[in-house]
Amino acid sequence: MSKGSYSGGHTIIRADGSFGSIDPAETRYEPKRAQKNKAKKPKKAVKPSKPLPLAAQRKMLLNIAADARASNRKQGLKFPKNICDEVQQDVARVGTIEAWASKQAGFNDLVKTKVDKKQAKAKRKSNTAGPVQVEVVAKRQRAIQKPKPDNNRIAFLKGEIAQAREFISLAEKEIKHLESGSS
C-alpha cells in the first residue's frame, strides 16, 4: 500500500445530523425507514399484592421509627402506603409514629442496634483508605515514636567525635607550624 492510498478515517456529519465516512468499505448512506405502526398488545393487568400481615406491618413501622431515631431525623414520619387502617388507628390513639414506637417493647434495643451498626459502618468506611494512605499514616506514626536510646552506640559515637576533634586540633597545629616555618 502506497502512502496516500488510504481514504478511511474521516468522519462526515451529514445535514440531518447523522455520521458517515468516506471509507469505501462502509455502506452508502440510506435513511432509516419509518416503522410500520403495529397494534400494541394490551398490558396485562397487575394483580394487587396481598397485604402484609399486621405483625409484619407493625414491625416495618417500628423499623422506620428506629431508623429515624438512629439517624436523628426530627421531621415527622409518614405512614408507608402499604400500612393498613388498623395499624394506623393504633398509632393514632397514641399520637405520632415516634410516640407509638417508643412505647413498643424492644424499641430502645432496636435503636441501639441500629446506632451500633451505623457506627461500625462509619468506622469501616474510615479505615478503608487505600494502601498509600495507610502507608503515610504508618510513616507518621513511626516518625512520632521516639526511638529508645542505645547507650552503647551513643558512647561509641561520642568516642568517635572526641577522636575527630583531636585529629582536627593536631591538623590545625601542623598547619600553623607549616605556615610559620614557610614565611
Secondary structure, DSSP 8 states (H G I E B T S, - for coil): --TT----S-EEE-TTS-EEE--TTS---------------------------HHHHHHHHHHHHHHHHHTT--S-----TT--HHHHHHHHHHSSHHHHHHTSTTHHHHHHHHHHHHHHHHHHHHH---HHHHHHHHHHHHHHS-----HHHHHHHHHHHHHHHHHHHHHHHHHHHHHHHH-
